[in-house]
Structures are given as structure tokens and as C-alpha cells.
Amino acid sequence: MDVINKNINNKNMKNYIFGSFILAILSLLVFNSCKKNDDLNLNLNPVSNLTTPIDGTSINLETTQTNEFQFSWQTTQAEDGGLVLYEVLFDKEGGDFSKPLYTYLSDAKGVQNRLTLSKAQLDAIATLNGAVPLGTTKLIWTVKASKGWNGLLATESKTLNLSRMLPLPQELSISGSGTEAGNDKIKMTKLASGVFEAFVKYKAGDVKFVSNDDNEYSLKQEGSGLSLVGGSSSSGLSGSTEKVMWVKVDFSAKTGQLIEIKNVALWYCNQATPKFELLYVGNGIWRKNGVVDFLSAASWSSREDRYKYVMMINDGTGDKPYFLNSFSSNPGGQDGAYPSSLDYRAIDVNKNQSSQWDWGWKIDRNYFTVGAVADFWIQLNATERYNQNYRKP
């Protein structure tokens, strides 16, 4: 038993000595590490000369053909000749860069004494400074040089005037107290990239177009036309007047158009005349309820079935008829086919064809029988394809 206890004590002594040895080595490493850190030289000189762009430079991101813009400065040195990293800071006019709007590492991950930015990046900086699309804002910029955790701002800063781009939104809505939408939004119909339209009631108040990324735009009278600008405006009507408008905006051309729609009527081909008017009920929909059978006889039929719609519009050059047509010059008969397909009922708002017999639709005479009563409507909004229809109550 004494031999066993002796062996155990010897083993414990060896473990103690080994553990003390390891602790001593770790203590020495920590001491040397602290001593090494005390020897670090993080001293450096601040950047003293920002070279480009020059102070007060103005950049119009909408009109310039350049997609890359460079910021450059003279290099500075660390006291020990080590590596210096650079950052470019942007701030609002009067700021001190303590809370910059945006900070970028220079090219080559902070090593080079230049920074290359794209139009989109500069546009984002201008947006942070409160600029609306196509609006101009003044910024200041400077460079921060760093060695380790020691960072110094340049001895100077420079101003930069940025005019924002007009982006092409994927979606657009109309809103404002000057429209029937009020504080809500009515989605506009996208016709092409950057081109939208809506049929909506205007009244006194502000009107704005809101993109899917929450940018706001409005139409501004310039000469005889309307220009598309950033922000909302009091571009509604004056007084208590209310008008239904055909609103068009084109972001590529930066223009807009307002066409008054004075009335909408069903145009009966057999009599070549408007038969009854439809009332505007909101969101691009016109409706007439309780229409009594109006089909009349022709030499080839006891009840001629062709019809189309006509709007009386004023685009600033006086009142004129504008026809809403089908997509077929000679649509097929619909007897026994009610309800017609959406493709058949679709409206081509660009055709404007006034010929008496063509480019209209045909009523299902088996459904809309002699003496029947039906509700008629047209729908010109972004909910679905533009279309027209009727239905017995």
C-alpha cells in the first residue's frame, strides 16, 4: 500500500510541475505580446489634398453619358512606412462627418487613393440627402486615412452638387387629394417600359404619381406641354370642378398628358349614333344600369347586333369623338355564347376607328332577348385587361 501511495504522490508532483511549466510559458507569451503591442507605431499623416472632382462640381446624373465617376486624392504615409487604408465619406452640407450619409472603402479594398462610383451609387447618396428624382442637392465629401485603429480625416473637404436620375419604375400609382384616390392609390396600367396611363377623376388638390419604390412624381406645366418632375404638386383642378381625365406619363420622354373625358356612350352601328351614355362610377369604370332592349331591324336581320363605344374627349384642341374598339375588324357572332371570353370583350383604346360596321362587338341575341333589360359597362383600369360587358340583373 505504501508503494502505491508513493507512486500516486510522484505522479501528482510531476503533473504539478508540468502544469506550472505550461503556465509560466503562457505568462511569458502574454508578456511578450503586450510588450510587442506597446511597440506598435500607428502614427500617420492625414490626407492634405483632395484632387478630383474639384470643389463645387455639378453632376447631372440624368443627362450625363458617363456611368463611372472617380474621386481621387494625394496619398499620405504612415510613420513606420506601413500600409495606409482609405475611406471616402459623404455628408450633408454643414455636416462634420461624425455621422456621414455614406462611407465607401477606396478602390482595391481601401488600398488605392481613388474611389470609383456608378450613377446608381451617386443617386443613392443624393437620395439619402433628401433629393427627389430629378432634384438637386449639395453634399460634402472627404477622405479618412487609417493605420490600424488610428483614423484621421483629411485636412479639407469639398462640395458636390448632384442632380438625381429619373428611374423607370416597374409599377406606378396615382394618388393625392386632387384625385378620386385621396390618400389611397389607384394602380396605373403599364403600357411599355416607363409608360403608364390611368382613367381617373380629378378635382382640386395635389396629385402625385407613386412608384413601387415609393418615389413621388408630378406633372408640371412647361410651355404648352407637361413635364414629369420629382415630388408631388398642386396639379389638380381649381374650385369645385371635377373632371374625368385620361392621364398618361412617359418616364423616358419625361412628359405627361391630361385628356378630359367629357362623356362615354354606347354607339349602335345599325343607327350610326350614340344610343345611351354611361356614368363614371370610379376607378376607370363607366356604367349604365337598366338598359331596355335597343336592337333594331336591318334588311338582313330583324335585330342587328353590332355596337362599340365612343368617348367625347378634349385634349386641349377642342371636343372630338374618340372610339373604343375591339381587336377584330369583323368579330364573330355571339348568339348562344354569353358570357363572351375576355379576349373577345377586350377594348383596344388605341384603334379609334369610326367606321360604321367594323371594329366593334356583337351582342348575344339569345341572351339579350326582345324586351330584355341589362346593365352595360366598360372597365379601363389595371385590374385586368381593358374590357366591356353587359349583364341582365
ABEGO torsion letter per residue (X at the ends): XAAAAAAAAAAAAAAAAAAAAAAAAAAAAAAAAAAAAAABBABBBBBABBAOBBBGBBBBAAABABABBBBBBBBBBBAAGBBBBBBBBBBBBGBAGABBABBBBBBGGGABABBBBBAAAAAAAAAAAGBBBGBBBBBBBBBBBBBEABBBBBABBBBBBBBBBBBBBABBBBBEAABAAEABBBBBBBABBGBBBBBBBBBBEBBBBBBAAGBBBBBBBBEABBBBBBEBBBABBBEABBBBBBBBBBAAAGBBBBBBBABBBBBBAAAGBBABBBBBAEGGBBBBBGBBBABBBBAABABBABBBBBBBBBAGAEBBBBBBBBABABBBBABGAOBBBAAAABBBAAAGBABAABGBBBBBAAABBBGBBBBBBBBBBAABBBBBBBBBX
